[in-house]
């Protein structure tokens, strides 16, 4: 697999690190205006660092666009003539539709949109993918890349805004819940470091239980709630104070905001 990452910033570098763990990788081109920021990749024999996007594209079959949204149009305008039938273009750029990408690429270009989250840096991203018609024929190639960086789900493009809220913004929502649990732990007598450790690993354990068992959350909740016990007392008090309602409403507000931003951009 010969791949180029155009715009190897924080996300691009995280993707590169995941790809380098894949023994099928033949060649990886990383492009950036300031190559000094990519020094950590110099010792990999399969990696080429360059400021020349056209060179990277000519030598690659899979093109991952990881530039800032404001840089996408000039970048694609400069490289469009170098794109051909062999190329699969994967965009990780938030809010840029397939139609917008198609308008800047040659006709019949295979295009995939990918929405990862920041957990990609530790290979545990939840990444949602969608594609145009030519891209659908090669979407498994894109999925295989992101499966080395976490978990993938193929969705229709109209759900990408919702995926941004649930997965990308969702990282922040879960961080806030972990912070609140940490604060409670401190109030209950643990020092800050201990409280955060308890909160983080308990959160991880809860998620892993659902991932490995396939159970509904309520099935696992039932296992730790006993009649007149402390767990059900705490859960009921949280619900009475609006825990679930606040989470749902906050996510709906985030979804409404992202749709407002999209309308303003069009």
N, C-alpha and C positions, 0 to 999 in steps of 0.2 A: 504494500500500500504506500503510494507516494502522495504526501499531503503537504499543503501549505497553509499556514495560519497567517492571515493578513491582519496586522495590527496586534502584535503579541504584547498586550498590556497584562493586567492582573488575571483577567479571565483567560486570555490567550495562553499565558504561561501555565495556568492550571491545567488547561486542556493538553498542552504539550507534555507536561509531566505525566499525565495519565496515559497518553499515547506511547510514551517511551517505555512504559511497562508492558506494552503489547509487542510480542516477538514477531508479529507479522509486519511491523513497520519497516519499510525499506529505506525511505528518505523523508525527512521532515524539514521543510523550509519555514523559518520564522522571519517575518519582516517587521521592521520598526524604524522610525526615523532616527532614534538614538539607540544604536546597537550596544552601547555600554550597559544598558539596562538588561541585556540578555546574556551577560558574561557567564552566568551559571550554566549555560547550555554549551559552552565552547568545547568541553571535553567529550561530548557525545559524537562519535564518528558518523552517525547517520543524520546529524543536524547541520544544516547550513543557515547561517545568519546573513541577512542581506537587507538593504534598503530598497532593492529593486523588485517591486511587486510583479512586474511582467516576467522577469526571470523565474521567480518562484512559481508562477502559474504555468509557464511553459514546461516546467519540469515535474508538474504534479497533476494528479487526476482528481483529488479531492481538495476543494478550496474552502477553508473556514474563515468567514468574515467576522472579525472580532474588534472592529474599529468603533470609535465613538459615533453616535448617530449623525452628528453634524459633519463628520468626515466621510460618510458613506457615499454620497453622491459623487464628489470629485474622485474618490478612489475607484468607484465602479466605472466612471466615465473614462478613466485612464487605462483601465485593464480590460474593458469590455471586448475590444478587438482581439484580445489574446484568448478569450474563452471559446471553447469549441465543444463538439459532441462528447468528447471523452470526459469532460469536467462535470463534477457534482459540486454545486455551490451550496454551502451550509451557512446560514446567517444566524448569529447569536445576538443580533442587535434588537433590543427591546423596542416594540412599537412600530417596527417597519414591516409592512404587509408583504405578502407574496406578490401582489399586483405591483407594488412599488419597486420591488426587486426585478420583476419581469420587465418593467419599463426601462430599466437601466442595463439589462443584459440582452444578449442576442436571442432571437426567437428560438423557442424549444429548449432553452437552457433548463437542465434539471436543477430545481431549487428546493431546499428543505429549510424550514424555520425551526430553530431549536431554542427552547426556553429553559436553561439550567438555573440553578441557584448557587449561592456562594459556598455551599457545602461541597461544590466541585473541587475545591482546594484540598479536601481530605478524602476525595473519591467516594462521596456519599450524596451526590446531587440527585434530586428528583428532576429529571429532564423531560419535558413534553415536546413532541415533534409533530410537524405537519408538513405537507409538501404540495407542489403544483402537480399537474398531470405527468409530465416527464419525470419529476422527482419521485413520484410514487413508485416507479419501477426500480428505484435505487434507495428507497428510504431505509431498507435494512442495513445498507452500508453505513448510513448516518447513525442508526440505532446502535450498531456494533461499536462505534467510537465512544458514544456516551455511556454504554453499558460497562466500559472500563472505568468510568468515572461516577458510577452509581447505578440508578435505576431509570428506565425509560418507559414512556407511555405514548402511543400514537393517538392523536386526537384531531378532530376537524379544526380548521383555522379559526372558526368563529368562537372556539373555546379558549383561544390563546390568551385573551385578556383575563379570563377567569383563572387560568393556570398561573398567570403572573401573580395574582393575588394569593392563591392557595399555596403556591410553591415558593416563588421568589420573595414576595412580601411576607409569606408565611414564616420564613426564617426569623424575621424580626418579631412576629407575634409569639413564636415559641420562646425566643430569647427573653421576652418580657415575662412570660409565665415562669421561666426558670429563675429570673431575677426575683420575682415575687416569692417563689418558694424559698429562695436563698434568704430573703429578708425575714421570712417567717422562721426559718431555721435559726437565724441569729437571735431572734426574740425568744426562741425556745431554749437557748443556752449554748449553741455551738458558736465557735468563732467563724469569721467570714469565710476563710478558706475551706474549713470543714463543711460549712453549710452549702457552699457552692458545689463542692464535690458530691455531697449527698443529693442535691437537686439535679445536677447534670446526669449522674449515673442512674438515678431512679427514672428520669425522663427517657434515657436511652433504653433502659430495661423494659419500660412500658411499651415503647415503640417496637422493640425486638420481639416481645411476646406476641404482638398482633401480626407482625411480619411472618414469624415462624409458625404460628398456629393457624393463622387465617381467621381467627375469632373476631366477633364484633366486640367493641370495647365494653359493652355492658356484661358480656359473658365473663370477662376478666374482673370487672368491678364486683360481680356477684361472688367471686371467690375470696374477696377480702372484706366483704361487708357481713357482719353478723348481727342478729337481732339485738337492738339496744346498744350496739357497739360504738366505738369512737369513730370509725371510718364513715359509717352512714350519717352520724351526727355532723361530722365535718362537711360531707358532701351536700347534705340538705341545707346547711347554713350557707354554703357557697352558692347554691342554686337560688336560695331566698334572696341573696344579695346580687343576683343577676349575672353569675359567671357565664353560663352558656349564652344567654341573651346578649351580653356585652360582646362576646367573641363573634357571634354571628353578625350582629349589627356593625361591628367594626370592619369585618371583612366585606360586608355589603357596601359600606361607605367607601372603602378602598376601591372596590370594583366600580362604583359610580364615578369616583375621581379619575380613575384611569381612562374611562370612557370619555369623560369631559376633556381630558388632555388630548386624547386621540382626535376628537372633533376639532379642537383648536388648531391642531397640526395640519388638518386637511383643508 
